[in-house]
């Protein structure tokens, strides 16, 4: 049975990272998604300023899924983001939705992106999320990491 694979990554060059500082407006951020279907491949990437690493990790998955026209082929998404993988595998979003997108009384971070991702997932018959080790020996994870860094270099 044919299968589609998407390798995703997001990143940020946080200049406010001294003693827990937050992302600054001028900080470069980027995402990349590498789509593989048999012999066919496609690299997608985009950049912005002032976005967190987690924002870009989620956005990479959204952009990868959005690019797919066929929704009847099983999709496997590979990410080095524990945030994305754990949310999807452990279904954190179910409780967030039940609580009006609040967690311990505070708004869920990146709620709008999570909603967009869930809307994309609803389009597909089958999507599986797999955690890969970042900055290790996975060639496609290294490829999306290098691509998003090139995107940040070009901002």
Residue frames relative to the residue before (quaternion, step in Angstrom):
aa qw qx qy qz dx dy dz
X 1.0000 0.0000 0.0000 0.0000 0.00 0.00 0.00
X 0.4655 -0.6840 0.4719 0.3047 3.61 -0.83 0.89
X 0.0843 -0.7850 0.6130 0.0278 3.53 -1.17 0.67
X 0.2739 -0.7383 0.5958 0.1579 3.52 -1.17 0.66
X 0.1338 -0.7824 0.6039 0.0720 3.57 -0.95 0.87
X 0.0660 -0.7693 0.6342 0.0410 3.55 -1.10 0.75
X 0.1410 -0.7520 0.6402 0.0687 3.55 -0.85 1.05
X 0.0456 -0.8268 0.5603 -0.0218 3.57 -0.73 1.06
X 0.0589 0.7707 -0.6342 0.0203 3.54 -1.27 0.48
X 0.0940 -0.7687 0.6303 0.0546 3.51 -1.25 0.57
X 0.0024 -0.8204 0.5714 -0.0217 3.54 -1.12 0.60
X 0.1362 -0.7616 0.6309 0.0584 3.48 -1.37 0.36
X 0.2531 -0.7268 0.6152 0.1710 3.55 -1.10 0.72
X 0.1045 -0.8503 0.5157 -0.0047 3.49 0.22 1.40
X 0.1731 -0.8012 0.5676 0.0766 3.59 -0.49 1.21
X 0.6416 0.5116 -0.3261 0.4693 3.59 1.28 -0.12
X 0.4038 0.7781 -0.4102 0.2516 3.55 1.30 0.22
X 0.4460 0.6709 -0.4760 0.3526 3.59 1.20 0.29
X 0.8454 -0.0974 0.0101 0.5251 3.57 -0.69 1.17
X 0.7788 -0.4065 0.1967 0.4353 3.56 0.64 1.15
X 0.3255 0.7645 -0.4986 0.2468 3.57 1.19 0.37
X 0.4493 -0.7073 0.4798 0.2600 3.56 -1.10 0.63
X 0.6914 -0.4524 0.3663 0.4280 3.51 -1.37 0.18
X 0.2939 -0.7527 0.5680 0.1562 3.55 -1.03 0.86
X 0.6794 -0.5196 0.3441 0.3872 3.56 -1.22 0.53
X 0.7287 0.4371 -0.2401 0.4693 3.58 1.01 -0.77
X 0.4734 0.6790 -0.4437 0.3434 3.62 1.24 -0.07
X 0.4108 -0.7162 0.5175 0.2248 3.56 -0.94 0.95
X 0.0264 -0.7804 0.6242 -0.0249 3.56 -1.05 0.88
X 0.0539 0.8048 -0.5895 0.0422 3.58 -1.10 0.62
X 0.1871 -0.7406 0.6345 0.1185 3.51 -1.38 0.33
X 0.0529 -0.7689 0.6339 0.0644 3.56 -1.31 0.33
X 0.0521 -0.7639 0.6429 0.0197 3.54 -1.19 0.69
X 0.1380 -0.7860 0.6015 0.0376 3.55 -0.84 1.07
X 0.1741 -0.8081 0.5609 0.0453 3.54 -0.56 1.24
X 0.0444 -0.7918 0.6091 -0.0125 3.56 -0.90 0.99
X 0.1068 0.7549 -0.6402 0.0941 3.56 -0.86 1.05
X 0.8014 -0.1436 0.0463 0.5788 3.55 -0.16 1.30
X 0.8068 -0.1833 0.1804 0.5319 3.57 -0.70 -1.14
X 0.6150 0.5715 -0.3360 0.4269 3.58 1.26 -0.24
X 0.0091 0.7874 -0.6159 0.0250 3.56 -0.97 0.91
X 0.0168 -0.7791 0.6266 0.0085 3.54 -1.25 0.51
X 0.2031 -0.7650 0.6014 0.1087 3.57 -0.94 0.94
X 0.0818 -0.7640 0.6396 0.0222 3.53 -0.98 0.96
X 0.1080 0.7897 -0.5998 0.0698 3.59 -1.04 0.69
X 0.0376 0.7858 -0.6169 0.0226 3.52 -1.25 0.46
X 0.1890 -0.7972 0.5663 0.0899 3.53 -1.19 0.51
X 0.0525 -0.7677 0.6386 0.0086 3.51 -1.32 0.38
X 0.4089 -0.6769 0.5425 0.2834 3.55 -1.31 -0.05
X 0.8487 0.2500 -0.1601 0.4376 3.54 -1.19 0.63
X 0.5180 0.6148 -0.4305 0.4104 3.59 1.16 0.44
X 0.4796 -0.6679 0.4857 0.2964 3.56 -1.08 0.68
X 0.6703 -0.4688 0.3978 0.4155 3.52 -1.35 0.29
X 0.6764 0.4984 -0.3010 0.4512 3.60 0.85 -0.96
X 0.5985 0.5530 -0.3563 0.4572 3.59 1.02 -0.75
X 0.7092 0.4620 -0.2624 0.4633 3.56 0.85 -0.99
X 0.5935 0.5585 -0.3639 0.4510 3.61 1.10 -0.62
X 0.6742 0.4721 -0.2884 0.4892 3.60 0.90 -0.92
X 0.6545 0.5341 -0.3110 0.4355 3.57 0.92 -0.94
X 0.6075 0.5603 -0.3545 0.4374 3.60 1.03 -0.72
X 0.6586 0.4941 -0.3044 0.4790 3.59 0.97 -0.86
X 0.6364 0.5271 -0.3265 0.4588 3.59 0.93 -0.89
X 0.6895 0.4870 -0.2879 0.4522 3.59 0.81 -0.99
X 0.6341 0.5319 -0.3299 0.4541 3.58 1.01 -0.77
X 0.6910 0.4675 -0.2735 0.4786 3.57 0.90 -0.94
X 0.6250 0.5569 -0.3366 0.4312 3.59 0.99 -0.82
X 0.6612 0.5367 -0.3013 0.4289 3.58 1.05 -0.77
X 0.6240 0.5639 -0.3385 0.4219 3.59 1.20 -0.40
X 0.3015 -0.7615 0.5501 0.1629 3.54 -0.86 1.00
X 0.7232 0.3884 -0.2340 0.5210 3.58 0.97 -0.85
X 0.1689 -0.8110 0.5572 0.0576 3.54 -0.88 0.99
X 0.5884 0.6018 -0.3482 0.4127 3.57 1.32 0.01
X 0.6060 0.5343 -0.3516 0.4729 3.60 1.28 -0.09
X 0.5059 -0.6444 0.4683 0.3309 3.63 -0.89 0.84
X 0.1699 -0.7797 0.5999 0.0576 3.56 -1.00 0.95
X 0.0935 -0.7556 0.6450 0.0651 3.55 -1.04 0.85
X 0.1639 -0.7819 0.5986 0.0593 3.53 -0.79 1.10
X 0.1467 -0.7777 0.6095 0.0463 3.54 -0.84 1.10
X 0.0926 0.7905 -0.5960 0.1061 3.56 -0.80 1.04
X 0.3568 -0.7101 0.5583 0.2380 3.54 -1.20 0.55
X 0.5211 0.6468 -0.3957 0.3918 3.58 1.32 0.15
X 0.3452 -0.7335 0.5512 0.1974 3.58 -0.53 1.18
X 0.5840 0.5955 -0.3530 0.4239 3.58 1.10 -0.73
X 0.7098 0.4346 -0.2522 0.4937 3.58 0.81 -1.00
X 0.6935 0.4918 -0.2898 0.4396 3.58 0.74 -1.05
X 0.6861 0.4817 -0.2942 0.4590 3.60 0.81 -0.95
X 0.6240 0.5333 -0.3462 0.4542 3.59 0.99 -0.77
X 0.7151 0.4494 -0.2612 0.4674 3.58 0.87 -0.93
X 0.7135 0.4565 -0.2737 0.4556 3.60 0.81 -0.95
X 0.7566 0.3616 -0.1977 0.5076 3.59 1.00 -0.80
X 0.3778 -0.7808 0.4316 0.2478 3.56 1.39 0.12
X 0.0667 0.8196 -0.5593 0.1050 3.58 0.87 0.98
X 0.6177 0.6018 -0.3304 0.3834 3.55 1.06 -0.86
X 0.5604 0.6036 -0.3984 0.4036 3.63 1.12 -0.53
X 0.6951 0.4485 -0.2695 0.4929 3.58 0.86 -0.96
X 0.6124 0.5491 -0.3499 0.4483 3.59 1.02 -0.76
X 0.6575 0.4992 -0.3091 0.4722 3.58 0.93 -0.90
X 0.6550 0.5240 -0.3075 0.4493 3.59 0.93 -0.93
X 0.7399 0.3936 -0.2063 0.5050 3.58 1.10 -0.75
X 0.5664 -0.6265 0.3806 0.3767 3.60 1.17 0.47
X 0.6058 -0.5853 0.3277 0.4279 3.56 1.11 0.79
X 0.5141 0.5734 -0.4485 0.4536 3.50 1.01 1.01
X 0.1230 -0.7637 0.6321 0.0445 3.52 -1.20 0.70
X 0.8227 -0.0865 -0.0062 0.5618 3.56 -0.55 1.22
X 0.7445 -0.4355 0.2045 0.4629 3.55 0.99 0.92
X 0.6853 0.4482 -0.2804 0.5009 3.60 1.20 -0.38
X 0.5951 -0.5591 0.4200 0.3962 3.59 -1.14 0.49
X 0.4981 -0.6250 0.5093 0.3191 3.58 -1.09 0.74
X 0.4522 -0.6752 0.5096 0.2826 3.57 -0.90 0.94
X 0.8457 0.1296 -0.1372 0.4992 3.54 -1.06 0.88
X 0.1809 0.8300 -0.5113 0.1301 3.60 1.17 0.55
X 0.6531 0.5195 -0.3321 0.4396 3.61 0.89 -0.84
X 0.6557 0.4960 -0.3129 0.4755 3.58 1.02 -0.76
X 0.6277 0.5254 -0.3419 0.4616 3.60 0.97 -0.81
X 0.6399 0.5176 -0.3265 0.4648 3.60 0.99 -0.80
X 0.6431 0.5113 -0.3199 0.4719 3.60 0.99 -0.81
X 0.6509 0.5136 -0.3166 0.4608 3.57 0.97 -0.84
X 0.6531 0.5061 -0.3165 0.4659 3.59 0.92 -0.85
X 0.6265 0.5276 -0.3347 0.4659 3.60 1.03 -0.76
X 0.6394 0.5046 -0.3248 0.4808 3.60 1.02 -0.75
X 0.6581 0.5239 -0.3159 0.4389 3.59 0.88 -0.92
X 0.6113 0.5723 -0.3409 0.4272 3.58 1.08 -0.71
X 0.6043 0.5817 -0.3471 0.4195 3.61 1.18 -0.49
X 0.7443 0.4575 -0.2030 0.4421 3.57 1.10 -0.73
X 0.5300 -0.6257 0.4795 0.3125 3.53 -1.21 0.64
X 0.8144 -0.0447 0.0805 0.5730 3.59 0.94 -0.88
X 0.0710 0.7654 -0.6352 0.0750 3.57 -0.82 1.09
X 0.0982 -0.7805 0.6171 0.0171 3.55 -0.91 1.03
X 0.2270 -0.7651 0.5903 0.1211 3.56 -1.04 0.84
X 0.0565 -0.7964 0.6020 -0.0153 3.57 -0.90 1.01
X 0.3413 -0.7312 0.5589 0.1909 3.57 -0.91 0.98
X 0.0755 -0.7604 0.6437 0.0409 3.53 -1.02 0.90
X 0.5134 -0.6309 0.4794 0.3295 3.55 -1.16 0.56
X 0.3919 -0.7345 0.5104 0.2155 3.56 -0.81 1.05
X 0.8485 0.1465 -0.1187 0.4945 3.55 -1.24 0.58
X 0.4894 0.6285 -0.4437 0.4106 3.56 1.03 0.83
X 0.7427 -0.4281 0.2902 0.4254 3.59 -1.01 -0.73
X 0.4299 0.6646 -0.5012 0.3497 3.61 1.12 0.51
X 0.4026 -0.7647 0.4449 0.2350 3.58 -0.35 1.24
X 0.7017 0.4659 -0.2909 0.4537 3.61 0.91 -0.79
X 0.6082 0.5145 -0.3560 0.4885 3.58 1.11 -0.58
X 0.6472 0.5035 -0.3155 0.4775 3.58 1.01 -0.77
X 0.6262 0.5459 -0.3293 0.4489 3.58 1.08 -0.73
X 0.6893 0.4506 -0.3022 0.4800 3.63 0.83 -0.88
X 0.6073 0.5428 -0.3538 0.4598 3.61 1.08 -0.65
X 0.6682 0.4889 -0.2982 0.4749 3.60 0.90 -0.92
X 0.6488 0.5300 -0.3159 0.4455 3.58 0.99 -0.83
X 0.6844 0.4603 -0.3128 0.4710 3.60 0.84 -0.86
X 0.6219 0.5256 -0.3504 0.4628 3.61 1.08 -0.57
X 0.6121 0.5221 -0.3407 0.4866 3.61 1.09 -0.67
X 0.6277 0.5341 -0.3288 0.4612 3.58 1.03 -0.82
X 0.6626 0.4873 -0.3084 0.4780 3.60 0.94 -0.85
X 0.6156 0.5502 -0.3447 0.4467 3.60 1.04 -0.75
X 0.7121 0.4667 -0.2482 0.4620 3.57 1.08 -0.77
X 0.5226 0.6332 -0.4241 0.3821 3.61 1.22 -0.18
